């Protein structure tokens, strides 16, 4: 097991001294799918199994909501709020573009239900409602998002909103998303269940999880998908089998099927011990 800050220190060093780990099965995945941006991390050991252009700036789309959730988890840890804290849908929140929950202006949810809709349904209106309810304005909440990014060492990430709808100056990288996802899984493991929900039913409305892996890939336990026309199809997928726990980030796939197939191939290759020729880097 590694120290809590060692993986962050490693990623920061790699930004100025990139060493591509050339493992054939993962190179083949990149060549076959013409995908330039991905990472695959063993989150138990901190070993980076594979990466390709991990520092390329990219629009995270709804992967942004991982940081929204991270800030909420931080507030919960600091006891500023509870899971019963009311989240109110304002006029501004109700007017956000899809994907949204369709809750009307003035609706009130518990933070617990809001988190479920944020992560499972990827609801933009809920992201804004959380931000406004916890910090009065979305802008103030986004400051916490960017402060958290700096604290975590996400040097090539900047957030302009809480949901990930395309906006100038809103960007991240596969490496930074890996760090954020790893931090959520390891530091806020008590909230892991939010990322494992197959679907929701709230007030007779059904919301399936947008993450293909949940309930399909063996050991899948998270985390989030994202899409805009500008970003293409993004995903952070995580799974655990035996003593190994993996996180893969894929940015910019051409369509939903290729995104799912690429992330599945990366996870499968990561769990296949025959393909692991990894240099210890932590």
C-alpha positions, 0 to 999 in steps of 0.5 A: 500500500502506498502513502496517500500523496504518493500517487499524486506526486507521481502524476505530477512528476510524469507531467514533465517526464513522460514515460510511455509504458509500452505493453503490446495488448494496450498499444493494440487497443489504441491502434485498433480503435484510433483512440488517443486519450486513456489511462489504466490504473491499478488503484491498489498499488498505484501502478499505471498499467497503460496510458496514451496521451494522458495529458491532452486537454479535453472537455470532460462533459459529465465527468465533471460531476465527479468533482461535483460529487467530490466537493459534496463528499468533502463538505460531508466530511467537514460536517458542513452538511448531511445527507438530509440537507435539502436541495431545492430546484431553482428556476435557473436549475430547472432551465438547464439543458439535458440530461436532466431530472425533469423536477420542476422549479421549487421541488425539494430533494434530500442531498442523498437523492440528489447525489443519486440523480447526479451520478446515476442519471447525470442530471444537469439540473441536479448539479446546479441545484446542489451547487446553489443549495450548498453555496448559494450560487453555482459560481461559488461552488465552482470555486470549491471545485477548482480549489479541490483540483489544485489541492489534488494536483490536477494541474491541467484541469479547470472547471467553469460549471458544475455539470460539464456542459460545454463552456470555454475554459472548461477542460481536463485530462485523462491523467487528472480524471484518474487522480480524481477518481482514485481519490474518490475511491480511496478517500471517500469509500463510504460513498462507493454505493452511489456509483454502483446503483443500476437504476433509480425510481423516484416519484414513479420515474425510472432512471437507468445508470448511464454506465454500461459496466454496472451489472454487466462487467464482473466486479464493476463498481463505478464510476461515470460517463460523459458526452457532448458533441464537442467531447465525444464519448467519455467514461471513467470505469472501475472494477475489482476482481480478487486483489486487484482494483482498476480504474480506466479513463477513456476520453473522446471515443467516437460513439457509445459502443466504441467507448464501452468496448474500449473501456471493457478491453482495457479492464479485461486486459488489466485483469489478465495477468498474462498481459501485465509486464509493469514497471513499478513506478511508485 
